[in-house]
Structures are given as structure tokens and as C-alpha cells.
């Protein structure tokens, strides 16, 4: 079961990496505005997207070194994956990326919830497969749709 969960995370991370790489490369057309004094410039947003992509690439590499029988290490790794998604989801995107960022934010929120469920499942052994499947679908769809809005 743990190996299957790790493979699922790797797949979801791959989707996220590919999607944010579109932003990091400066692709895009967004047309909804987000207000606020802390709205990032396009360059700052692209840099944050690149940073997230690098963190996710690094996490994928780190995942291969985890012993699938070491539950505590796996839980620590999974919990640590949440931070980049929380940080990226909380960004105030510039107008060019605002519409796509709403999709990325939804995908980030779903990823954090999915990772929390995985840690809980590792502790209790109880898995709500329907909810996890729904979250996987949301993650894949939202990151893919967000990336397509930038093409």
C-alpha cells in the first residue's frame, strides 16, 4: 500500500511540475485581476513558480531514497511536501496569471488535503478511497487546466 501511495504522489508531483514549468517559462495570458498591495509582479510570480518546480523536482529525487518500510520517514516526507503547495497557493498573482493561478490554488489546496489524508491513512490504516480519488482528479484537472490557460 505504501509503495502505491508513493507512486501516486510521484504522479501528482509530475503533473504539478509540468504545470508550473509553463508559468516559470513566462508563458501565458491571464485576464482576471487580483487586488491587494502584495500582488506579485510577473517576474516575481514566474520566479516563485520556478522555485516551486525546483522544490518538487528535488522532492521527487528525495522520494526515491525513502525506505518504503520506514513509515515515520515517509510521513515526514509527505508532511514536508505540503509547504511548497501552501506557499504557492497563497501567492497573489499578477493580472497576467490571475485566472490560471485560481486553478493552481485549487490544485494546491487539493494536494495539501490529499497529503494530509495520506499521513492519516498511514497512522490509522483507514483510507477513504472515494475522497482520495476525487482529490487526485481535482489535482490533475486543476493543474492541467491552469497550465492550458497559459498556453
N, C-alpha and C positions, 0 to 999 in steps of 0.2 A: 504494500500500500504506500509506504513512504517513497519508494522509487517512482511510483506512478505520480505522486503529488509533486515530486521534484521535477519530473518531466513536464507536468502541466505548468509549473512556474516558469520553466525554461521557455516553453512555447509562448506564454503570455509576455514574458520579458522580450522575446524576439519581436513580437508584434509591436510592443511599446518602443523598442529601439528603432525599428524601421520607421515608425510613425514620427517620432521626434526628430529623426535624422532629416526629414523633409523640412522641418522648421529650422533646424540648425544650419541647413544649407541655404537658407534665405528664401525658400520657395514661398509662393503664396499670394493669396488675395483674400483678405478678410474685410467684411464691410460693416460689422456691428461694433459700436464703440463701447468701451468700459470707462466709467468715470473714476475720479479719485486722484489724489495727489501722488500716489505711489505707482501709477501706471508706468510700466517699463517702456523704454524706447525700443524700437525694432531690434537694434543691435544688442541691447541688454537681454531682450527676450530670446533672441537667437543663441546668445551665449549660455543662457540658462538651459535652453533645450539641448545644446551640445553637452553641457555639464551633466544633465540627466542621462543622456545617451552614454556618456563615458562611465557613469556610475553603474548603469545597467549592464554594460559590456563587462565591466570589472566583476559585477555580481555573478554574471553567467560563468566567468572563468573561476571565481571562487567556489561556486556551487559544485564544480567537478571534484574539488578536493575534500568535500564533506563525506565522512563515513556514513553511509545510509543507516547504519545501526546505532549511530550516536544521536539519539533523539534530542538531547539538550543542545547540541551544536546545531542541529537542523532547525530547532525552534528559534535559537538566537539569530541564525542566518535569516530565516523568514521574517522575524520581527524587524531586523535591520533593513530589510528591503522596503519597508513602509516609508521611511523618512524621505527618500527622493521623490516618491509619489505625492506625499503630503506637501512637500515644499513646492513642487512644480504645479500642483493643483491650486495652490493658494496664490500664485502669481497674478498680477493684474496685467493682462496682455495689452499691447498697443492695438489701435484700431485695426491695423492690417491683419492681425492674428486673432482678434477677439472672438469671432464666430467659431473658428476651429478650436480655440482654447476651451470654449464651453464644452465641446465634445471630449477634449483631452482631460478636462477636470472631472467630468462624469466617469471617464475611464479610470482615472487615478483614484477617485473615491471608491469605485467598484473593486479596484485592485487591493486597496487597503482593507476593505471589508473581507475580500477573499483570503488575504493573507492572515487576517485575524481568525477567520474560520478554520484555516488550516492548522494554526497553532492550537486552537481549542480542540480540534479533532485529534491532534497528536496527544493531547493530555487525556481526553475522555474516551477516544475511540469512536465517538458518535459523529457521523457525517450526514449533513442534510444535502444529499446529492442533488436534489431539485434546485435548492438555493445556489449551490456551488456552480451548477451548470448554467443557471440564469446569470450569475455573476461573470462567468467565463464568456458567455455570449455578449454581455454588455461591454466587457473589456475589449474584446476583439472588435465588435462593431464600432464602439466609440473611438478607439484609436484609429481604425481604418477610415471611418467617416471623417474624423478630424484631419487626417493626412490628405484625404481626397479633396477636402476643401482648400487645400494649399497648392494643389497642382494647377 
